[in-house]
């Protein structure tokens, strides 16, 4: 079983509240979403594993069980072309849960006209594979978001 922890501080809101049908419809996988605190912060690894995909606005860490966890920093933030995001690791790096991955500012994302909401998705999982799913309440980086069987 994999425990997936929050990559950010903020408020858990669940995928259904994400203003993007691909995420709200769980088309990329089940999970939850974080409405992050509006201050410069660093998104951290939600699991121990290898960074298999890394973009300024999103990253995927795959753990030893082959579970890939996507963290997407904001919605439509790919359109910002990396502006306001600083990568702190490289694709292929082995990371530990809680390790800094991307520095960004959710308030600046909103000022650019994008949503700061951050989906945290269990890639290629079935909804019944997740347990103890957090969909409300305040979270700190490192708090458990869900367990993946």
C-alpha positions in Angstrom: 0.0 0.0 0.0 1.2 3.5 -0.9 0.4 6.5 1.3 0.1 9.7 -0.8 0.8 12.9 1.1 0.0 16.5 0.3 2.6 18.3 -1.8 1.3 21.6 -0.6 -0.3 23.5 2.3 -3.8 24.6 1.7 -7.3 23.1 1.8 -8.4 19.8 0.4 -11.4 20.3 -1.9 -11.7 17.0 -3.9 -11.4 16.5 -7.7 -15.0 17.3 -8.4 -14.3 20.9 -7.4 -11.5 21.3 -10.0 -12.4 23.8 -12.7 -11.3 21.5 -15.5 -13.4 18.6 -16.8 -10.4 16.3 -17.4 -9.6 16.4 -13.6 -13.1 16.9 -12.2 -14.2 13.9 -14.2 -11.2 11.8 -13.0 -10.3 11.1 -16.6 -6.6 10.9 -15.7 -7.3 9.0 -12.5 -8.9 9.4 -9.1 -7.5 11.5 -6.3 -8.1 14.9 -4.7 -7.2 18.5 -5.1 -5.6 21.2 -2.9 -6.6 24.9 -2.9 -3.1 26.1 -2.0 -2.2 28.9 0.4 -1.6 32.1 -1.6 2.0 32.7 -0.9 5.3 31.7 -2.5 5.8 28.1 -1.7 7.4 24.8 -2.7 5.6 21.8 -4.0 7.1 18.6 -2.5 7.2 15.0 -3.4 4.0 13.2 -2.3 5.7 9.8 -2.3 9.2 8.3 -2.3 10.2 7.4 -5.8 11.6 8.5 -9.2 10.6 11.7 -11.0 9.4 10.3 -14.4 7.8 13.5 -15.7 8.8 17.0 -14.9 7.4 20.3 -16.2 7.3 23.7 -14.5 3.5 23.3 -13.9 3.3 19.5 -13.2 5.3 16.5 -12.1 4.9 12.7 -11.7 6.7 10.6 -9.1 6.5 6.8 -9.4 7.0 4.8 -6.2 8.6 1.4 -5.8 5.3 -0.3 -6.3 4.9 1.4 -9.7 2.2 3.8 -8.5 2.5 7.1 -10.4 1.3 10.3 -8.6 0.6 13.4 -10.6 0.8 16.8 -9.0 -0.5 19.6 -11.2 0.3 23.1 -10.1 -2.8 25.1 -11.0 -5.1 24.7 -14.0 -4.1 25.7 -17.6 -0.7 26.8 -16.1 1.1 25.1 -19.1 0.1 28.3 -20.9 2.4 30.3 -18.6 5.4 28.6 -20.3 7.2 28.1 -17.0 7.0 31.7 -16.0 7.0 31.9 -12.2 8.0 28.2 -11.7 11.5 27.1 -10.6 12.4 23.4 -11.0 14.5 22.1 -8.0 15.1 18.5 -9.3 15.6 16.8 -12.6 13.7 14.2 -14.5 15.0 10.8 -13.4 16.0 11.9 -9.9 15.1 9.7 -7.0 13.3 11.8 -4.4 12.0 11.3 -0.9 8.5 12.2 0.3 8.6 15.8 1.3 11.6 16.7 -0.9 11.3 20.1 -2.7 10.3 19.7 -6.4 9.0 23.0 -7.7 9.1 26.5 -6.3 6.1 28.6 -7.3 3.6 31.3 -6.3 -0.1 30.5 -6.4 -1.1 34.2 -6.1 1.0 35.0 -9.2 -0.8 32.1 -11.1 -4.1 33.7 -10.2 -2.9 37.2 -11.2 -2.0 35.6 -14.6 -5.7 34.6 -14.9 -5.3 30.9 -14.1 -6.7 28.8 -11.3 -4.3 27.9 -8.5 -6.2 24.7 -7.7 -3.8 21.7 -7.6 -5.0 18.2 -8.5 -3.1 15.3 -6.9 -4.0 12.2 -9.0 -3.3 8.5 -8.7 -2.5 7.7 -12.4 -4.1 4.7 -13.9 -5.8 3.8 -10.6 -9.4 2.7 -10.1 -11.5 4.7 -7.7 -11.9 1.7 -5.4 -8.1 1.4 -5.1 -8.0 4.6 -3.0 -8.9 4.7 0.7 -9.1 7.5 3.3 -9.5 10.1 0.6 -9.2 13.7 1.9 -11.7 15.9 0.2 -12.1 18.7 2.7 -10.3 20.4 5.6 -7.0 22.2 5.9 -3.8 20.3 5.1 -0.1 20.9 5.5 2.5 19.6 3.2 3.1 16.1 4.3 -0.4 15.4 5.6 -1.9 12.1 4.2 -4.3 12.7 1.3 -5.1 9.0 0.5 -3.9 5.5 0.6 -3.5 3.5 -2.6 -4.0 -0.3 -2.3 
